[in-house]
Amino acid sequence: MNRKADTVLLLVTLLAMIAALAAALLLAPVEKTMGDVQRIFYFHLASAVAAFVSFTCVFIASIGFIVRRETIWDNLAVAAAEVGVLFTTFVLVSGPLWARPAWGQWWVWDPRLTTTLILWFLYTGYLILRQAIPGYRGAMAAAVLAILAYVDVPVVYFSVTLWRGIHPQVIGDGGLDPGMVPPLIISVVAFGLLSGVLIRERLSLACAADCVDRIAVALEDVES
């Protein structure tokens, strides 16, 4: 991979994350009822978007592996799944930190919270399955699971309209203060760049590991 392009991407991502932090803490208005704790919202929602994008990448890469049977697609799916689980974990951690002062409870079995937790378990299970069964069989089984698990992504998104719950809809609800929109956009872009960087770096490591394995197999053949 082009190291110069990687350096530029890392720099842009770092600046975007700094801008997101500044926008959330300094630019965004104080919410009338929840106060400063509401600022978690910008990172909470941005992490959810980054997780959705990552899992969409897993879905596409899994289809690519089933169709093309090429290792690069499996590596991309695993890399994106790891990043998606990471961001979903942050969503599940930041949510209760926001929910406690807002709802008076750390956790409620709200439809969106519940379906998000299920999403975390599904893709964590995908990663466990991929590690448990090495080689082509494991990659194919994991790809099928990833495709099936992706069904939960739109379920999570539409859960606030499909079922009655207390989680705010936020987007399209008409209740978002206009002053909150720029910080939210900055945060979503920053976390999107961060997810892209993490997937790219993880994919690079996976490809390097495959190269080392091929060299090791070749050396064993020569010695035998």
Stockholm file with secondary structure:
# STOCKHOLM 1.0

chainA/1-224         MNRKADTVLLLVTLLAMIAALAAALLLAPVEKTMGDVQRIFYFHLASAVAAFVSFTCVFIASIGFIVRRETIWDNLAVAAAEVGVLFTTFVLVSGPLWARPAWGQWWVWDPRLTTTLILWFLYTGYLILRQAIPGYRGAMAAAVLAILAYVDVPVVYFSVTLWRGIHPQVIGDGGLDPGMVPPLIISVVAFGLLSGVLIRERLSLACAADCVDRIAVALEDVES
#=GR chainA/1-224 SS CCHHHHHHHHHHHHHHHHHHHHIIIIISCCBTTTBGGGGHHHHHHHHHHHHHHHHHHHHHHHHHHHHHCCHHHHHHHHHHHHHHHHHHHHHHHHHHHHHHHHHSSSCCCCHHHHHHHHHHHHHHHHHHHHHHSCHHHHHHHHHHHHHHHTTHHHHHHHHHHHSCCSSCCCTTSSCSCGGGHHHHHHHHHHHHHHHHHHHHHHHHHHHHHHHHHHHHHHHHHHHC
#=GC SS_cons         CCHHHHHHHHHHHHHHHHHHHHIIIIISCCBTTTBGGGGHHHHHHHHHHHHHHHHHHHHHHHHHHHHHCCHHHHHHHHHHHHHHHHHHHHHHHHHHHHHHHHHSSSCCCCHHHHHHHHHHHHHHHHHHHHHHSCHHHHHHHHHHHHHHHTTHHHHHHHHHHHSCCSSCCCTTSSCSCGGGHHHHHHHHHHHHHHHHHHHHHHHHHHHHHHHHHHHHHHHHHHHC
//
